[in-house]
Amino acid sequence: MSHKKFIEIILRGISQIMLVNNVITGILFLIGIFYNSWLMGIGAIIGVLTGTFTAMLLKYNKNDIDNGLYGYNSALVGLAIIYFFEFNVPSIIAIIVGAALSTIIMRSIKKTSLPAYTAPFIISTWILLVIILKFHIIPLKTTQTSTAENLEIIPAFFNGIGQVMFQKNVITGIIFLIGLMVYSRISTLYAAVGSATGIAIGFALSFPINMLNMGLFGFNGVLCGIVFTNKNWYHMIITLISIIISIFIIYGMINLNIIALTSPFVLSAWLILLINNLLKNKIKQYNIP
């Protein structure tokens, strides 16, 4: 395999974090991550390399590897570990272990009828978090909880885009949105609706303002928007429903002190697909035109 081909695979893996397949998008996503945090950028690269190499060593489907499908969950693992913990040798080892595990989980889910989305990242990261926190392996980052009285719509909107990759930075959110636009303008529109809906519902229901400003009620909606992107009215409706469901799931998980990651997106998307399949079967059963 040529160096150029391998770099393209890695960049496709980064772009697949938002469930798209585009080398330029991958470059822009990396730029956005490094702009906000070079340590998180390193974490993403370690993750995507580990996940891709694991898939190659285990001889998984070549086409899937080439399209970055074994890179994005592992890249997210790398981002998550650096987001939650100090950057040191144990955290690098944790990224490698978690990234390899996410690749194996990805392969297992691909054998089912369910789309994997970011479930391998969620499962492997939850396992890592439990082990690391239980045995005090890596120190948690000390973070200051911000307080806010006023909703800052523009930062909240772009942070909603950025938080898909744990980035709280307006410029990074803009870069991510541009990267998405390179791939698809309609996907960009749906992603924007996802972030904006999180702000609107959160504000209307008096969710914590500081969390709204951080984009915490928007990023799962961004992914819901992208995954259900379609130009017809039916898909627009189910997209909005999935976005709303994801907002209430993450609100509930935050109240239960559960680290949600992108599980609200995955659960919402799976639920919508299940309902959609049931409706299709009913239509066939009763010969409804």
N, C-alpha and C positions, 0 to 999 in steps of 0.2 A: 504494500500500500504506500502511495506517495505521501510526502509531508503535507502537500496541499489538500489532498483528499481527507487526511486525518484531521487537519485543522477545520475543514468544512463540517465534518461529523461533530466535532466538539462544539462549534458555533451553532449548529442545528440543535444540539442538545440544550444549549442555553436558551435558544428561541422557543423550544418546546415547553419551557416553564410556563409560558402563556398559551400553550397548546397550538402553536403555529410552527411552520417549518420553513425557515428562511435564514440564510447565512447573514445577510445585512442586518436583519432584525437581531440576530444573536450578537453581532458586533455592538450594536447600539445598546442592547441590554447590558452587556459587559461594561461599556463606557459609563452607563448610568450607575451601575453598582460601584465601580471604582471611584466615580466622582463623589459618591457619598461616603464610602468606606473602602480603603484599599485592602484592609484585613478581610472584609467580607468578600471582596473580589477574589482574593487568594483562596478563601474557603470554598467559593463556588467552583473555581478551577480545579482544586484538589478533588472536589466531589464529582464533577463531570468526568474528569480523567479516570478516577477510580471506577465509576459506574460503567464507563465505556470499555475499559480494559477488562473488567470482570465479565462483561457480556462476550467479549472476544475470546477470553480464555475458556469460557464455558461453551463456546461455539453456538451461541444463540443465533437466531435468524439474521442473516447478513443485511437484508433490506431494512429490518427494524433498527439495526445498529447504525447503518448509513444515514437513516433519517433522524437520528438523535433520540430515539425512544428509550434508550437505556442511559441517557445522560441527564435528563432534566430532573428526575426525582432525586438522583444522587447530588446534583448541583444544589437543590433545595436543602438537602441534608447539610451540606457544607455551609450554606447561608445560615441555617437555623442554629447550628452549633456555635458559630462565631457570634451570632446575635445574642444568644443566651449566656455564653461562657467566655472566660478570658482566653486569649489566644496563646497557646503554649503547646508543648509536645503531646500531652494527653489529649488535648482537643483535636489536634491533627490526627492522632490515632483513632479518636472517636469518629471523625469525619470519614476516614478510610473504611472503618468497620461498618458504619451506618450506610455509607454509599454502596458498598458491596452487598449489604443486606437488602437495600431497596431494589437493587437490580434483580436479585433472586426472587423477591416478592413480586416485582413487576412481571417476571416470566410466569410465575404461578397464577397471577390474576389474568394474564393474557390467555391462559388455557380455559378460562371460564367465558361465559357470555357477557360478563360485565366489562364496560370500558374502565381501564385502570385509573385514568386521570392522574391525580396526585396522591392516591391512596398508598402506594408504596413508600413515598416520602413520609406520610403521616404515621404509618405503622412503625417504620424503622426509627423515626425520630422519637415517637412516644416510648419505644423500648429503651432507646439510649438515655432519654431524660430520666426515666425511672431508675435505671442502673446508676447513672452518674450522680443523681441527687441522693439516692439511698445510701450509697457508699462514699459520698463526698469526694469524688474523684477529681473534679475540676471546680474551681471556685466560680460561683455565679457572678456575672457583671453587676456592679452597683449602679442602679439607675435611679434618677430623680423623677418622681411622679410629678408631671406638670399639672398645674391647675389653670383653668380658664373659665371666664365668665361669659365670653362672647364667642359665637360661632364664627370661624374664619373660613369662609366658603371656598376660596381658591386654594389655600393650603390643604383643607380637608379633601377637596376633590382630587388634587394631584397626589396627595399622600395615599389616598385610596387606591390609586394605580400603583404607586411605589411599594405599598405594603404586600403586594403579591410576592415580592422578593425581600420582605423585611426591611424595606427602605422608607424612612421617614424624611423625605427631602423633596421639596417642590421641583427643583431643577431635574432631579432624577426621575420624578413622575412624568415630567414633560418629555424627557429623553425616551422613556419607556413608551409613551403614547406615540411619539414619532416613529419608534421602532415598529410598533404595531401597525401604524399607518402605511409603512413601507410594504407590509404584507397584505393588508386588506383595509380599505376605508370603512366598509360596513362593520367589520369586526371591531374597529376602533370606536365607531359610534355606539355599538352595543356595550363595549367596555366602559365607555363614558357614562352610559345610562346606568350601568351597574354601580359605579362609584357615586353618581348623583342621587340615585334612589336610596342608597345607604344614608346619605346626609339628610335627605328629605324626611324619610321615615324616622330616623333617629332623632331629628330635631322635633318633629311633630309629637313623638312619644316621650320626649324629655329624657333621652338617653344621655349619659355623661358627656358634657361638652368637650372636655379634654380628649376623650376617646374618639369623638366625632372629628375633632381637628387632626387627630393622629391618623385618620383614615381607617380605623379598625372595623367600621361597619360597612366599608365599601369594597374591600379587596376580594372577598368571596363573591360578591355580586359581579365584579369585573370578570372573574373566571366563568361564572354562569352565563354572562352576556356573550363571551367569546365562544363557549362550547355550543350554544344554541343559535348562533348567528344564522339567520336566514331572512330572505326578503319578504316572505309571505306573512299575512296577519296572524295565522295560527301560531307560528314560531315566535312572533313578537309577544303574543299573549303568554305562552308557556315560559318564555325567557323572563318576562316580568314576574311571573309567579315564582319561578325558581330563585330569582334574585331576592324577592321578599321573604321566601322561606329561609334562605341562607342568612338573612339579617336577623331573623328571630332565633335561629339556631345559635348563632354566635353570641347573641345577647344572653341567651340562657346559659351557655357554656361559661361565659365570663362571670355571671352571677354564681355559678357553681365552682368557680376557681379552677376550671379545666382549661389547659392550654389547647386552644382550638386548632391552631395552624390553619390549614385549608379544608378541614373536615366538614365545615358547614356547606362549602361548595360541593364537595363530593357527595355528601348525604342528600343534599337538595337535588343535584343532577340525577343521581340514581333513582330518587323518588319520582321525579318527573318522567324519567324513561320508563319506569314500572307502570305508572298511571297511563302513559301514552300507549304502551303495549297492550294493557288491559282494554283500553278504549278501542284499539284497532281490532282486537279479538272479538269484542262485542259487536262491532260493526260488521265483521265477517259472519259472525254467528246468526245475526238477524237480517243479513243481506241488505243492510242500509246503504243506499247509494252515496 
